[in-house]
Amino acid sequence: MVAQGAGQLRCRERTAVEGRAVGLIRPIVTLPLTVIKGVVRVAEAVRDQAVQKEPQNPAAIRRELERIAEAAAAGGLSEQEKTAAQQRVFHRMLRDGP
């Protein structure tokens, strides 16, 4: 019984040493991923700001109104649908305005 207990103790010691080695190696291996994650977060923040400012952009509003007019001219929208779509654009513009 004593020999079995000593074997378990050696196994625990070895596991603790291996755990410390992995603990030292992991930051070195994952450091490049941390940099990439940071770059991705910055890119997402820039994208989110651009999306928030898009409704305020006069060119974007004009493009959307032109798409609505083209769809109506092609017969894809009825007069009611066209008016409703234009009103949605105007309401969004007023809601998200400066």
C-alpha positions in Angstrom: 0.0 0.0 0.0 2.8 2.5 0.8 4.4 1.9 -2.6 1.1 2.6 -4.3 0.7 5.9 -2.4 4.2 7.0 -3.3 3.5 6.3 -7.0 0.5 8.5 -6.8 2.5 11.3 -5.2 5.1 11.1 -8.0 2.4 11.2 -10.6 0.9 14.3 -8.9 4.3 16.0 -8.8 4.9 15.3 -12.5 1.4 16.7 -13.4 2.2 19.8 -11.4 5.5 20.3 -13.2 3.9 19.7 -16.6 1.1 22.1 -15.7 3.7 24.9 -14.9 5.5 24.2 -18.1 2.3 24.6 -20.1 1.4 27.7 -18.1 4.7 29.2 -19.2 4.4 28.2 -22.9 0.8 29.1 -23.4 1.3 32.9 -23.3 4.2 32.7 -25.7 2.2 30.6 -28.2 -1.1 32.6 -27.9 0.6 36.1 -28.1 0.2 36.4 -31.9 -3.5 35.5 -31.5 -3.9 38.2 -28.9 -2.6 40.8 -31.4 -4.9 39.5 -34.1 -7.9 39.6 -31.7 -7.0 43.3 -30.9 -6.9 44.2 -34.6 -10.2 42.5 -35.2 -11.8 44.4 -32.3 -10.5 47.7 -33.7 -11.8 46.9 -37.2 -15.2 46.0 -35.7 -15.4 49.3 -33.8 -14.6 51.2 -37.0 -17.2 49.3 -38.9 -19.8 49.9 -36.3 -19.1 53.6 -36.3 -19.4 53.7 -40.1 -22.7 51.8 -39.9 -24.1 54.2 -37.3 -23.1 57.2 -39.5 -24.5 55.7 -42.7 -28.1 56.9 -42.2 -26.8 60.5 -41.8 -24.8 60.3 -45.1 -26.7 62.3 -47.8 -25.2 60.2 -50.5 -26.5 57.0 -48.9 -29.9 58.5 -48.5 -29.9 59.5 -52.2 -28.8 56.1 -53.3 -31.6 54.4 -51.3 -34.2 56.7 -52.7 -32.9 56.1 -56.2 -33.1 52.3 -55.6 -36.7 52.7 -54.5 -37.5 54.8 -57.6 -35.8 52.3 -59.9 -37.7 49.4 -58.3 -41.0 51.2 -58.7 -40.2 52.1 -62.3 -39.4 48.5 -63.1 -42.7 47.4 -61.6 -41.3 45.8 -58.5 -43.1 48.1 -56.2 -46.6 49.4 -56.2 -47.2 53.1 -55.6 -48.2 52.4 -51.9 -45.0 50.3 -51.4 -42.9 53.0 -53.0 -44.4 55.7 -50.7 -44.0 53.5 -47.6 -40.4 52.8 -48.5 -39.6 56.5 -49.0 -41.3 57.3 -45.7 -39.2 54.7 -43.9 -36.1 56.4 -45.3 -37.2 59.8 -44.3 -38.2 58.7 -40.8 -34.9 56.9 -40.3 -33.1 60.1 -41.5 -35.0 62.2 -39.0 -34.6 59.7 -36.1 -30.8 59.3 -36.7 -30.2 62.9 -37.7 -27.5 65.1 -36.2 
